[in-house]
Amino acid sequence: MDFRGRAYPLPAYLNQMSADNARSLLLFKKGKALGEAGLRWLKIHLSNVYGFDKASLQEREEFTMKHLDDVLDSANKGLHGRKWFMEAEDPWQCLAACCELRNALQLENPTEYMSRLPVHQDGSCNGLQHYAALGGDMEGAQHVNLEPGDRPKDIYTGVSDFVTEKVARDAAAGHEIAKLLEGKIKRKIVKQTVMTNVYGVTFVGAIRQVRRQIAAHYPGLEEVPGISKYIASAIFEALSTIFSGAHSIQYWLGDCATRISQSISPDQLDLLAKRVYQDDMSAKDDVETDPLKMFRSTIIWTTPLGLPVVQPYRAVKCQRVYTTLQTLNIIQDSTSGNVSKR
């Protein structure tokens, strides 16, 4: 468990947060009869891991039954059949779901099948969901599926569309960088920055993220001066527009964190008042008198479950060493260093 209360699995590879092939092997120890709802969700799960996950739940269930012949061929023949499952977004989880559905359908009553296969469900950018709920942000809530809807919304696509429209407007106005980016803004380019924005990614960090994505999709384009900064700025503008409530709360929390990390308590003020300094002026030079350095404290709170959360962010000292081969940055971390305001 880390300082945020997030639990991590003990196995290094075989766990629910690992790659597709590892996740496909995981089963519950105890099975449970599917029932009508379980059988339906098994079909929806198969559609999801195949990659048909942006449609309504009814359409996803119908997708699986439409491809039932391919499902059974994959389950029965695997790599020796038509290999339909290999076309899936998560091929090995798809194969596991194919086998599980085949096993259920072999029974006279498939709803009685004792299934042990996990059917995954996930939130839509959970950080933004929390911000939208905190701020009563109705528009933002729709983009992260807090509002009822027949089809799932995708915030990454929403931001991508916003940036695409901005690029088109700027290109029409003669903006040179925008002209280079016309038709090149993809969901994957904005996803990481959108996802990490709620965790406090800085603008400089966002520029680096965008640069890596541009290099991966359009090699060489990342070298154009200002192009990563332009996209990162557009992503931040999109988030502040779509999630106006979340944006305000985020800045308020950041301001509170800065004030807390720079403040001292009444008890600490009393200690300062009672401090007795030596008369020798030379001795005073060795005495620390800066209250911000004498009483250092990071942001600390206790969750409703009783877990104390202590943010370990402190300023670090960096010494740069130049050699004939490379430049080395030696980071000196300290638990007693100044609190970082980030």
N, C-alpha and C positions, 0 to 999 in steps of 0.2 A: 504494500500500500504506500502511495506517495503522500506528500504533505497536503494534497488537496482531498485526500480520502478516496482516490481512485485505486481500485484493486487490480492487480495484474496477475495473470496466470503463472504458476510455477514452471510448467513445461515451456521450454524455449521456443518450440516450433508447433507442436500439436496442441493448438488452443483455438478458441473461437475468434481471435483477432488476427489469425495467421492468414496464409495464402489460400487460394481456392482449393487446392488439392488436400491440404491439411484439414480444412473445415469440412470437406466432404466425408471424412472418416469419422467424424464425431457423432455419437449416439447417446441418448439418455440410457442410464442403467436400467430403469424400470419403464416398461411400455404402458401405454394407455389406449383404451379403445377410442378410435377416431370419432365416432358419432357423425351425424350429418354435418355439423359445423367443421369438425376436424378434417373430414374428407374434402370439403369445399376448400379449406385453407391449404391443404396439401396440393391441390391443383393450382391454386393461386401462387403458392410458393414456387412450384415448378416453372410457372410462367415468369415469375420474377427473376429467378436465377438464369433463365434462358436469356433474359434481356427485354422481354415484353412487359415492362413495369410502369409505363406511363399512361396506360389505359384504365378504364374503370375496373372494379373488382369483378363484375359480371363478365366483361370482355376478356379479362385474364383467365377466368375459369373456362370460358368458351374456347379460348386459344389452346389450352391444354387438351381439351376434348377433340378439337379439330385436328390436332396433331397426335392423337392417341396411337395411331399406327406407328408413327416415328418414335413415340415414347416406348412402346413395347419392343420395337426393333432394337432400340438403344439398350434397354434393360436385358433383353434376351441374348443379343449377339455382340454388344459392346463394340470393340474395335474391328470385329469381323462383319459387321452389318453396314448399314448406310451411314453410320456415325453422325446422326443428326445432332446428338448432344455436343459434338465438337464445334458446332457452329454457335453455341451458346456463349453468353458473356462470361459465365462461370461454368465451364464445361463439366468439371468433376462434381460440383454440387448438383448440377443438372442431372448427371448420370445417377447420383445417389437418390435424387427425387424420383427419377424414372423407375428405378428398382423398387422404391417404396410404394409408389402408386401401382405398379404391376402386382406386387405382393398383395395389396389390398383388393384389387379387382379380381384376383384369383378366387377370393372367397365368394360364397353364395350371397352373403351380405357384407359388402366392403366396409360398412360403418362399424363392424365388429372387429376389424383388424387392430391388433395391438401394435401401435406405431411407437418407435423410439427416435424417429428422425426430428431434429429441431427445425421448426418453421420460424425463420428469422423475421422480425419486425423491427424497424428502426425509426427514429424521429427524423424530422427534416431540418437539418442545421439547428441542433438543440439549443445552442447559445442564443441564436436569434429568436427562437421560440420563447425562451425565458424573457428576453428583453421586450418582445412584443406583448407578452402577458403582463409584465410589470408596468409598461407604459400605456396599456389599453389601446395599443396601436392596431386599429382594425385593418388598415391596408397591409401592414406588415404581417399580421396574423394570417391573412389570406395567402400570402406568398410562402408561408412555412406550414400550411395545412392545419392551422388551429381553427379555421372556419370550416364548417361542413362543405363538402364538395364531391361531385361524382368522380372527378379525375384529380389525381395528385398534382399540385403545383410544384415547380422546381425553381427555387430562388436563384440558383446559379444561372439557369437559362434566363430568368427575369433580368438579372444584372447584365448578362451578356447582351440581351436585346437592348437594354438601356444604353450600354456603351456603343453598340453598333449604330444606334440612331444618332448618338452624339457625333460619332466619327463621320457619318453621312452628312450631317449638318455642317460640321467644320470643313469637310472636304469640299462641299459646295461653296463655302465661303473662301476657299483658296488656301486652307491650312495644309502645309506640305506634309507634315507627319500624318495627318488624317488621310491624305490621299494615298499614302503608302499602306495604310491599314485597312482600306476599304475591302470588305469581303474576307478579312482575316481574323476577325474577333470570334473566337470559339468559346464554348462553355468551359473547356479545360484550362484556358488561359486565365479566366477570372476565378475559378473555383477555389484555389488555395488561399487567395487573398480574401475572398468573401468569408471562407471558413475560419481563418485565423483573425479576422478583424475583431470578432467578439472576444478574443483572448488578448487583445491589446497590441496587435502587431503595429509597429511604427510605420510611418510613411516610407522611411528608408528601407525597412524590411520588406514592405510591399513592392517597392521598386525592384529589389533583388528577386523576389518571387516571380514577378512578371517577366523579368529578364530571362530567368531560367526557362519559363514556359515558352517564350518566344523563340529561344534558342532551340528548344526541343521540336517545335512545330515548323518554324521558318528559319533554319540555320543561316546565320549571317545578318538577319534583320535586326537582331538585338544590338548590333554595333552602331546603328543609326543614333546619333546624339539626341537624347531627350525622348526617345520613343517609349521606353519603359516608364519613365516619369509621367508621360501623357496618359498612358493606359491606367496606371495606378491612381492617378488623380481622378480619372473618369469613374473608376470603380468606387472610390470613396464618395464621389458625388452621387453615384447611383444609390449607395447604401444610405446616405444621409437623406435622400429624397424618398426612397421607398420605405425606410424605417426611421421616420422622423422622431418618433418617441424613443426608440432604442438609441438613436444617436445622441439625444439629449441626456438620457440616463447614463450612457457610457461616459460622457464628458463630466457629468456631475460626480459619478463614482471616482473618476480619475482625479478630479479636484479634491474630493474628500481624502483620497489616499495620499495626495501630496501634502495636504494640511496635517493629517495625522502623523505622517512620517517626519514632519518638521516641528512637531509640537512637543511640549513637556507637560506633565501632570501637576496638579497642585502639590502633591506630596514631594515631587522632585523639586519644585520651587522652594519648598521649605528646607530641603536638604541643601540647596544652593545658598539660602539665606544664613544657614547655620555654619557654613563652611568657614573655617578659620585659616587664613593665609599667613605664612611666615613673614616676619618683618624684613628679612633679607631680600632685597630686590632681585638678586641673582637667582634666588630660589624660586621666585615667582615665575621666572621664565620657564621653569621646568614643570609648572603646575598647569594642568589643562583647565581652562576657564570657559571654554565654549560649551554651553549647555547642550547644543545639538550633538556634540561629540561625547559629552559625558553621559548622556541619557539617550542612547540609541535604541529605537524600537521599530520593528517592522509592523505591517498590518496584521493584526491578530483578531480572530473571532472564533466563537464556538457554534457549531452547527446544531440544529434541533435534535440530532442524534447523539450529541455530546462529544463530537470529534473536534478537538482544538485545531484550527487551521492557522498556521504561521507561515507567512510568505517569506521565503529565504533570500529575497532579492537585495543584495548589497553592492555598493560600488566596488569595483575591483581595480587594482593597480596593474598597468600593462607596461612592460619594458620591452622595447624593440631592439633586437640584436641583428646587425647587418653582417652577413658573411659573403664570401665570394660566390657561393652557390645560391643562396636564398636569404630571405628576411624572416626571422623568427620572432613571434610575439609570445613573450613569457607572461602568463597571467598569474598574478598573485591574489588568490581568493582568501577572504578572511571573514569569519563569522562576527567579528567585532568592527568591521569597516562601516563607513557611513551608509545609511539606508539609501538605496537607489530609488529615485522618485518615479521610475518608469511604471 
